[in-house]
Every structure is written in structure tokens, then in C-alpha cells.
């Protein structure tokens, strides 16, 4: 698993080198921030990050960008909205393709069946089962909302 994460880290480093050569400042600064965050997590955990941990970190950075976009939009700072959107686009290049609503619904239904969940009281068990399968491909909040909806039927 560490080999795949190493491959992703190498891919990020290669993309940063290419951006430096082409002079793309947004890509360079975003990838530097990402590599620094990866490095800090590795130091904190005293180990190489797995593919799942790397994707989780990238997802977290994307989520931070989305929250900043929402705040800046409310504040009328369209210049900062554009910057954050550009950074988020750079980060998303390293995430797997997002799940469609139907794919996510199918995964949740399969997990519910697998653990024999009966209702909303089993939401935690369902989330624990689904989240590792969707890391980096969808937001946990979206999974939670959809799982609640399905379990409430």
C-alpha cells in the first residue's frame, strides 16, 4: 500500500516540477502546500502515509477550499473565490473520480445489507463500513445524509 502512496507522492512532485518549468504560480504554490501537508502528517505519524491516508488529506484540503469559497462568496470577494477554485481544481487532479449518486447509493445499500442494518440506530455501523470504500471520492457529509435517508425508510 505504501508503494501506491509513494507513487501518488511522486506524481505530485513531478506535477510540481512541470508547473515550475511552465511558470504556473497557482499550481506550484498549491502543490507546495500539499507536499508540506503530506510531510507534516508523515512527521506527526512517524511513518509514510498510505494511499488512503494521502487521499484523505487531499480530500480534507479540498473541503477547506470549498468552505473558504463559501465564505468568500458571501463576503463578495470574487477574486479570492477564483483563487480558491483554482487551487481546488489542482488538488482534485490527484483524487479518484467522484462517485455518482447512483454509485454511492449502491455502495450504501450493499453495506446495509452486509451488516444487516435495520434502521437509523445503525447509522454509525453503516458509516464505518462505507467510508473506507469512498475515501477521496465523495464527502462524508454526503454519505451520512444519504445513509440516514435510506435507513429512515
C-alpha positions as CSV (number, residue, x, y, z in Angstrom):
1,X,0.0,0.0,0.0
2,X,2.9,2.4,0.8
3,X,4.1,1.9,-2.8
4,X,0.8,3.3,-4.2
5,X,1.0,6.3,-1.9
6,X,4.7,6.7,-2.8
7,X,3.5,6.7,-6.4
8,X,1.0,9.4,-5.7
9,X,3.5,11.5,-3.8
10,X,6.0,11.1,-6.8
11,X,3.2,12.1,-9.2
12,X,2.6,15.3,-7.1
13,X,6.3,16.1,-7.1
14,X,6.5,15.6,-10.8
15,X,3.5,17.8,-11.4
16,X,5.1,20.5,-9.2
17,X,8.4,20.3,-11.3
18,X,6.4,20.6,-14.5
19,X,4.5,23.6,-13.1
20,X,7.7,25.2,-12.0
21,X,9.1,24.9,-15.5
22,X,6.0,26.3,-17.1
23,X,5.8,29.1,-14.5
24,X,2.3,28.3,-13.3
25,X,2.4,30.0,-9.9
26,X,-1.0,28.8,-8.6
27,X,-0.2,25.1,-9.3
28,X,3.3,25.5,-7.8
29,X,2.0,27.1,-4.6
30,X,-0.9,24.7,-4.3
31,X,1.4,21.6,-4.7
32,X,4.0,23.0,-2.3
33,X,1.2,23.4,0.3
34,X,0.1,19.8,-0.4
35,X,3.6,18.4,-0.2
36,X,4.2,20.3,3.1
37,X,0.9,19.0,4.5
38,X,1.9,15.4,3.5
39,X,5.3,15.8,5.0
40,X,3.8,17.2,8.3
41,X,1.4,14.3,8.5
42,X,4.3,11.8,7.9
43,X,6.3,13.5,10.7
44,X,3.3,13.6,13.0
45,X,2.6,9.9,12.4
46,X,6.3,8.9,12.2
47,X,5.6,6.8,9.1
48,X,4.9,7.0,5.4
49,X,1.3,7.8,4.6
50,X,-0.8,5.0,3.0
51,X,-2.7,5.7,-0.2
52,X,-5.9,6.0,1.8
53,X,-4.3,8.5,4.2
54,X,-2.9,10.6,1.4
55,X,-6.3,10.7,-0.4
56,X,-8.0,11.6,2.9
57,X,-5.5,14.5,3.4
58,X,-6.1,15.8,-0.2
59,X,-9.9,15.5,0.4
60,X,-9.5,17.5,3.6
61,X,-7.6,20.2,1.8
62,X,-10.4,20.3,-0.9
63,X,-13.0,20.6,1.8
64,X,-11.1,23.5,3.3
65,X,-11.0,25.2,-0.1
66,X,-14.8,24.7,-0.5
67,X,-15.5,26.2,2.9
68,X,-13.3,29.2,2.0
69,X,-15.1,29.6,-1.3
70,X,-18.4,29.7,0.5
71,X,-17.2,32.4,3.0
72,X,-15.5,34.5,0.3
73,X,-18.6,34.3,-1.9
74,X,-20.8,35.5,1.0
75,X,-18.3,38.3,1.6
76,X,-18.3,39.4,-2.1
77,X,-14.6,38.6,-2.6
78,X,-14.8,37.1,-6.0
79,X,-11.0,37.5,-6.5
80,X,-10.4,35.1,-3.6
81,X,-13.2,32.8,-4.8
82,X,-11.4,32.4,-8.1
83,X,-8.1,31.7,-6.4
84,X,-9.6,29.0,-4.1
85,X,-11.4,27.4,-7.0
86,X,-8.2,27.2,-9.0
87,X,-6.4,25.6,-6.0
88,X,-9.2,23.1,-5.5
89,X,-9.0,22.2,-9.2
90,X,-5.3,21.4,-8.8
91,X,-5.9,19.3,-5.7
92,X,-8.8,17.4,-7.4
93,X,-6.4,16.2,-10.1
94,X,-4.9,13.8,-7.6
95,X,-8.2,12.4,-6.3
96,X,-10.0,9.4,-7.9
97,X,-13.1,10.2,-10.0
98,X,-16.0,11.2,-7.8
99,X,-18.8,8.8,-7.2
100,X,-22.2,9.4,-8.8
101,X,-25.3,9.5,-6.7
102,X,-26.3,6.0,-8.0
103,X,-22.9,4.5,-7.3
104,X,-22.9,5.9,-3.7
105,X,-26.4,4.7,-3.1
106,X,-25.5,1.2,-4.3
107,X,-22.4,1.1,-2.0
108,X,-24.5,2.2,1.0
109,X,-27.3,-0.3,0.2
110,X,-24.7,-3.1,-0.2
111,X,-23.1,-2.1,3.2
112,X,-26.5,-2.0,4.9
113,X,-27.3,-5.5,3.6
114,X,-23.8,-6.8,4.5
115,X,-24.1,-5.7,8.2
116,X,-27.9,-6.3,8.4
117,X,-28.6,-2.7,9.4
118,X,-32.2,-2.2,10.5
119,X,-32.7,1.5,10.9
120,X,-31.3,4.9,11.9
121,X,-29.8,3.4,15.1
122,X,-27.3,1.5,12.8
123,X,-26.0,4.7,11.1
124,X,-22.6,4.5,12.8
125,X,-22.1,0.9,11.7
126,X,-23.0,1.8,8.1
127,X,-20.7,4.8,8.1
128,X,-17.8,2.7,9.4
129,X,-18.4,0.2,6.7
130,X,-18.8,2.7,3.8
131,X,-16.3,5.4,4.5
132,X,-13.1,3.4,3.7
133,X,-14.6,2.5,0.3
134,X,-15.3,6.1,-0.7
135,X,-12.2,7.9,0.7
136,X,-11.3,10.7,-1.7
137,X,-14.3,10.0,-3.9
138,X,-17.1,11.8,-2.0
139,X,-17.7,13.9,1.1
140,X,-18.5,12.1,4.4
141,X,-21.4,14.6,4.9
142,X,-23.0,13.4,1.7
143,X,-22.6,9.8,2.7
144,X,-24.1,10.5,6.1
145,X,-27.1,12.3,4.6
146,X,-27.8,9.6,2.1
147,X,-27.3,6.8,4.6
148,X,-29.8,8.5,7.0
149,X,-32.3,8.8,4.2
150,X,-32.0,5.2,3.2
151,X,-32.1,3.9,6.8
152,X,-35.1,6.0,7.7
153,X,-37.3,4.2,5.2
